[in-house]
Amino acid sequence: MNYNDIIGTIGVGLILLAYFFNTFWLIPKEGKLFFSMNIIGAGLACYASFLINYVPFIILEGVWCLVSIAGFIKLLYKTN
């Protein structure tokens, strides 16, 4: 397994864990942990896609990361 495989696997793993935890009510869908896992996971998956020059997933994971950042910011303003 090379560097981009490791980075991509960690990123996708974090996204899937966030989804799993949310589906089984282990974390709230509008919680800091959920958004953090998605931001980090999508960011890593986007980076790994960039390393292998796979544009469709660069776009997918980049947008996923940006939307998660927006959700996190919205949550921060909502709780203050």
CNS distance restraints for C-alpha pairs under 8 A (distance, minus, plus):
assign (resid   1 and name CA) (resid   5 and name CA) 5.97 0.50 0.50
assign (resid   1 and name CA) (resid   6 and name CA) 6.68 0.50 0.50
assign (resid   2 and name CA) (resid   6 and name CA) 6.34 0.50 0.50
assign (resid   3 and name CA) (resid   7 and name CA) 6.26 0.50 0.50
assign (resid   4 and name CA) (resid   8 and name CA) 5.93 0.50 0.50
assign (resid   4 and name CA) (resid  48 and name CA) 4.99 0.50 0.50
assign (resid   4 and name CA) (resid  49 and name CA) 7.88 0.50 0.50
assign (resid   4 and name CA) (resid  51 and name CA) 6.44 0.50 0.50
assign (resid   4 and name CA) (resid  52 and name CA) 7.43 0.50 0.50
assign (resid   5 and name CA) (resid   9 and name CA) 5.92 0.50 0.50
assign (resid   5 and name CA) (resid  48 and name CA) 7.12 0.50 0.50
assign (resid   6 and name CA) (resid  10 and name CA) 6.19 0.50 0.50
assign (resid   7 and name CA) (resid  11 and name CA) 6.18 0.50 0.50
assign (resid   7 and name CA) (resid  44 and name CA) 5.96 0.50 0.50
assign (resid   7 and name CA) (resid  45 and name CA) 6.83 0.50 0.50
assign (resid   7 and name CA) (resid  47 and name CA) 7.82 0.50 0.50
assign (resid   7 and name CA) (resid  48 and name CA) 5.91 0.50 0.50
assign (resid   8 and name CA) (resid  12 and name CA) 6.05 0.50 0.50
assign (resid   8 and name CA) (resid  44 and name CA) 6.08 0.50 0.50
assign (resid   8 and name CA) (resid  45 and name CA) 4.63 0.50 0.50
assign (resid   8 and name CA) (resid  46 and name CA) 7.85 0.50 0.50
assign (resid   8 and name CA) (resid  47 and name CA) 7.67 0.50 0.50
assign (resid   8 and name CA) (resid  48 and name CA) 5.02 0.50 0.50
assign (resid   8 and name CA) (resid  49 and name CA) 7.40 0.50 0.50
assign (resid   9 and name CA) (resid  13 and name CA) 5.81 0.50 0.50
assign (resid   9 and name CA) (resid  45 and name CA) 7.53 0.50 0.50
assign (resid  10 and name CA) (resid  14 and name CA) 6.20 0.50 0.50
assign (resid  10 and name CA) (resid  41 and name CA) 6.97 0.50 0.50
assign (resid  10 and name CA) (resid  44 and name CA) 7.31 0.50 0.50
assign (resid  10 and name CA) (resid  45 and name CA) 7.81 0.50 0.50
assign (resid  11 and name CA) (resid  15 and name CA) 6.50 0.50 0.50
assign (resid  11 and name CA) (resid  40 and name CA) 6.81 0.50 0.50
assign (resid  11 and name CA) (resid  41 and name CA) 3.73 0.50 0.50
assign (resid  11 and name CA) (resid  42 and name CA) 5.93 0.50 0.50
assign (resid  11 and name CA) (resid  43 and name CA) 7.10 0.50 0.50
assign (resid  11 and name CA) (resid  44 and name CA) 4.73 0.50 0.50
assign (resid  11 and name CA) (resid  45 and name CA) 4.77 0.50 0.50
assign (resid  12 and name CA) (resid  16 and name CA) 6.15 0.50 0.50
assign (resid  12 and name CA) (resid  41 and name CA) 5.84 0.50 0.50
assign (resid  12 and name CA) (resid  42 and name CA) 7.06 0.50 0.50
assign (resid  12 and name CA) (resid  44 and name CA) 7.91 0.50 0.50
assign (resid  12 and name CA) (resid  45 and name CA) 6.06 0.50 0.50
assign (resid  13 and name CA) (resid  17 and name CA) 6.02 0.50 0.50
assign (resid  13 and name CA) (resid  41 and name CA) 7.17 0.50 0.50
assign (resid  14 and name CA) (resid  18 and name CA) 6.13 0.50 0.50
assign (resid  14 and name CA) (resid  37 and name CA) 5.67 0.50 0.50
assign (resid  14 and name CA) (resid  38 and name CA) 6.77 0.50 0.50
assign (resid  14 and name CA) (resid  40 and name CA) 7.51 0.50 0.50
assign (resid  14 and name CA) (resid  41 and name CA) 4.94 0.50 0.50
assign (resid  15 and name CA) (resid  19 and name CA) 6.30 0.50 0.50
assign (resid  15 and name CA) (resid  37 and name CA) 6.29 0.50 0.50
assign (resid  15 and name CA) (resid  38 and name CA) 5.24 0.50 0.50
assign (resid  15 and name CA) (resid  41 and name CA) 5.27 0.50 0.50
assign (resid  15 and name CA) (resid  42 and name CA) 6.81 0.50 0.50
assign (resid  16 and name CA) (resid  20 and name CA) 6.03 0.50 0.50
assign (resid  17 and name CA) (resid  21 and name CA) 5.92 0.50 0.50
assign (resid  18 and name CA) (resid  22 and name CA) 6.04 0.50 0.50
assign (resid  18 and name CA) (resid  34 and name CA) 5.63 0.50 0.50
assign (resid  18 and name CA) (resid  37 and name CA) 6.07 0.50 0.50
assign (resid  18 and name CA) (resid  38 and name CA) 6.77 0.50 0.50
assign (resid  19 and name CA) (resid  23 and name CA) 5.99 0.50 0.50
assign (resid  20 and name CA) (resid  24 and name CA) 6.30 0.50 0.50
assign (resid  21 and name CA) (resid  25 and name CA) 6.12 0.50 0.50
assign (resid  21 and name CA) (resid  26 and name CA) 4.82 0.50 0.50
assign (resid  21 and name CA) (resid  27 and name CA) 5.65 0.50 0.50
assign (resid  22 and name CA) (resid  26 and name CA) 5.86 0.50 0.50
assign (resid  22 and name CA) (resid  27 and name CA) 5.24 0.50 0.50
assign (resid  22 and name CA) (resid  28 and name CA) 6.07 0.50 0.50
assign (resid  22 and name CA) (resid  29 and name CA) 5.80 0.50 0.50
assign (resid  22 and name CA) (resid  34 and name CA) 7.55 0.50 0.50
assign (resid  27 and name CA) (resid  31 and name CA) 7.02 0.50 0.50
assign (resid  27 and name CA) (resid  33 and name CA) 7.44 0.50 0.50
assign (resid  27 and name CA) (resid  34 and name CA) 6.84 0.50 0.50
assign (resid  28 and name CA) (resid  34 and name CA) 7.00 0.50 0.50
assign (resid  29 and name CA) (resid  34 and name CA) 6.10 0.50 0.50
assign (resid  29 and name CA) (resid  35 and name CA) 7.99 0.50 0.50
assign (resid  30 and name CA) (resid  34 and name CA) 6.82 0.50 0.50
assign (resid  30 and name CA) (resid  35 and name CA) 7.29 0.50 0.50
assign (resid  30 and name CA) (resid  71 and name CA) 7.90 0.50 0.50
assign (resid  30 and name CA) (resid  75 and name CA) 7.09 0.50 0.50
assign (resid  31 and name CA) (resid  35 and name CA) 6.52 0.50 0.50
assign (resid  31 and name CA) (resid  75 and name CA) 7.61 0.50 0.50
assign (resid  32 and name CA) (resid  36 and name CA) 5.92 0.50 0.50
assign (resid  32 and name CA) (resid  72 and name CA) 6.68 0.50 0.50
assign (resid  32 and name CA) (resid  75 and name CA) 7.66 0.50 0.50
assign (resid  33 and name CA) (resid  37 and name CA) 6.01 0.50 0.50
assign (resid  34 and name CA) (resid  38 and name CA) 6.33 0.50 0.50
assign (resid  35 and name CA) (resid  39 and name CA) 6.02 0.50 0.50
assign (resid  35 and name CA) (resid  68 and name CA) 5.64 0.50 0.50
assign (resid  35 and name CA) (resid  69 and name CA) 7.21 0.50 0.50
assign (resid  35 and name CA) (resid  71 and name CA) 6.98 0.50 0.50
assign (resid  35 and name CA) (resid  72 and name CA) 5.75 0.50 0.50
assign (resid  36 and name CA) (resid  40 and name CA) 6.10 0.50 0.50
assign (resid  36 and name CA) (resid  68 and name CA) 7.84 0.50 0.50
assign (resid  36 and name CA) (resid  72 and name CA) 7.60 0.50 0.50
assign (resid  37 and name CA) (resid  41 and name CA) 5.75 0.50 0.50
assign (resid  38 and name CA) (resid  42 and name CA) 5.70 0.50 0.50
assign (resid  38 and name CA) (resid  64 and name CA) 7.68 0.50 0.50
assign (resid  38 and name CA) (resid  65 and name CA) 6.71 0.50 0.50
assign (resid  38 and name CA) (resid  68 and name CA) 6.25 0.50 0.50
assign (resid  39 and name CA) (resid  43 and name CA) 5.89 0.50 0.50
assign (resid  39 and name CA) (resid  64 and name CA) 7.66 0.50 0.50
assign (resid  39 and name CA) (resid  65 and name CA) 4.89 0.50 0.50
assign (resid  39 and name CA) (resid  66 and name CA) 7.63 0.50 0.50
assign (resid  39 and name CA) (resid  68 and name CA) 5.62 0.50 0.50
assign (resid  39 and name CA) (resid  69 and name CA) 6.31 0.50 0.50
assign (resid  40 and name CA) (resid  44 and name CA) 6.11 0.50 0.50
assign (resid  40 and name CA) (resid  65 and name CA) 7.63 0.50 0.50
assign (resid  41 and name CA) (resid  45 and name CA) 6.11 0.50 0.50
assign (resid  41 and name CA) (resid  65 and name CA) 7.98 0.50 0.50
assign (resid  42 and name CA) (resid  46 and name CA) 5.86 0.50 0.50
assign (resid  42 and name CA) (resid  61 and name CA) 5.05 0.50 0.50
assign (resid  42 and name CA) (resid  62 and name CA) 6.80 0.50 0.50
assign (resid  42 and name CA) (resid  64 and name CA) 6.14 0.50 0.50
assign (resid  42 and name CA) (resid  65 and name CA) 5.09 0.50 0.50
assign (resid  43 and name CA) (resid  47 and name CA) 6.15 0.50 0.50
assign (resid  43 and name CA) (resid  61 and name CA) 6.79 0.50 0.50
assign (resid  43 and name CA) (resid  62 and name CA) 6.76 0.50 0.50
assign (resid  43 and name CA) (resid  65 and name CA) 5.82 0.50 0.50
assign (resid  44 and name CA) (resid  48 and name CA) 6.14 0.50 0.50
assign (resid  45 and name CA) (resid  49 and name CA) 6.12 0.50 0.50
assign (resid  45 and name CA) (resid  58 and name CA) 7.94 0.50 0.50
assign (resid  45 and name CA) (resid  61 and name CA) 6.30 0.50 0.50
assign (resid  46 and name CA) (resid  50 and name CA) 6.14 0.50 0.50
assign (resid  46 and name CA) (resid  57 and name CA) 6.66 0.50 0.50
assign (resid  46 and name CA) (resid  58 and name CA) 4.91 0.50 0.50
assign (resid  46 and name CA) (resid  59 and name CA) 7.69 0.50 0.50
assign (resid  46 and name CA) (resid  60 and name CA) 7.78 0.50 0.50
assign (resid  46 and name CA) (resid  61 and name CA) 4.90 0.50 0.50
assign (resid  46 and name CA) (resid  62 and name CA) 5.70 0.50 0.50
assign (resid  47 and name CA) (resid  51 and name CA) 6.25 0.50 0.50
assign (resid  47 and name CA) (resid  58 and name CA) 7.43 0.50 0.50
assign (resid  48 and name CA) (resid  52 and name CA) 6.59 0.50 0.50
assign (resid  49 and name CA) (resid  53 and name CA) 5.90 0.50 0.50
assign (resid  49 and name CA) (resid  54 and name CA) 5.23 0.50 0.50
assign (resid  49 and name CA) (resid  55 and name CA) 7.17 0.50 0.50
assign (resid  49 and name CA) (resid  57 and name CA) 5.98 0.50 0.50
assign (resid  49 and name CA) (resid  58 and name CA) 5.43 0.50 0.50
assign (resid  50 and name CA) (resid  54 and name CA) 6.21 0.50 0.50
assign (resid  50 and name CA) (resid  55 and name CA) 7.20 0.50 0.50
assign (resid  50 and name CA) (resid  58 and name CA) 5.98 0.50 0.50
assign (resid  53 and name CA) (resid  58 and name CA) 7.99 0.50 0.50
assign (resid  54 and name CA) (resid  58 and name CA) 6.34 0.50 0.50
assign (resid  55 and name CA) (resid  59 and name CA) 6.21 0.50 0.50
assign (resid  56 and name CA) (resid  60 and name CA) 6.22 0.50 0.50
assign (resid  57 and name CA) (resid  61 and name CA) 5.72 0.50 0.50
assign (resid  57 and name CA) (resid  62 and name CA) 7.85 0.50 0.50
assign (resid  58 and name CA) (resid  62 and name CA) 5.70 0.50 0.50
assign (resid  59 and name CA) (resid  63 and name CA) 6.02 0.50 0.50
assign (resid  60 and name CA) (resid  64 and name CA) 6.13 0.50 0.50
assign (resid  61 and name CA) (resid  65 and name CA) 6.02 0.50 0.50
assign (resid  62 and name CA) (resid  66 and name CA) 6.26 0.50 0.50
assign (resid  63 and name CA) (resid  67 and name CA) 6.04 0.50 0.50
assign (resid  64 and name CA) (resid  68 and name CA) 6.12 0.50 0.50
assign (resid  65 and name CA) (resid  69 and name CA) 6.16 0.50 0.50
assign (resid  66 and name CA) (resid  70 and name CA) 6.21 0.50 0.50
assign (resid  67 and name CA) (resid  71 and name CA) 6.19 0.50 0.50
assign (resid  68 and name CA) (resid  72 and name CA) 6.10 0.50 0.50
assign (resid  69 and name CA) (resid  73 and name CA) 6.16 0.50 0.50
assign (resid  70 and name CA) (resid  74 and name CA) 6.10 0.50 0.50
assign (resid  71 and name CA) (resid  75 and name CA) 6.11 0.50 0.50
assign (resid  72 and name CA) (resid  76 and name CA) 6.26 0.50 0.50
assign (resid  73 and name CA) (resid  77 and name CA) 6.35 0.50 0.50
assign (resid  74 and name CA) (resid  78 and name CA) 6.09 0.50 0.50
assign (resid  75 and name CA) (resid  79 and name CA) 6.20 0.50 0.50
assign (resid  76 and name CA) (resid  80 and name CA) 6.41 0.50 0.50
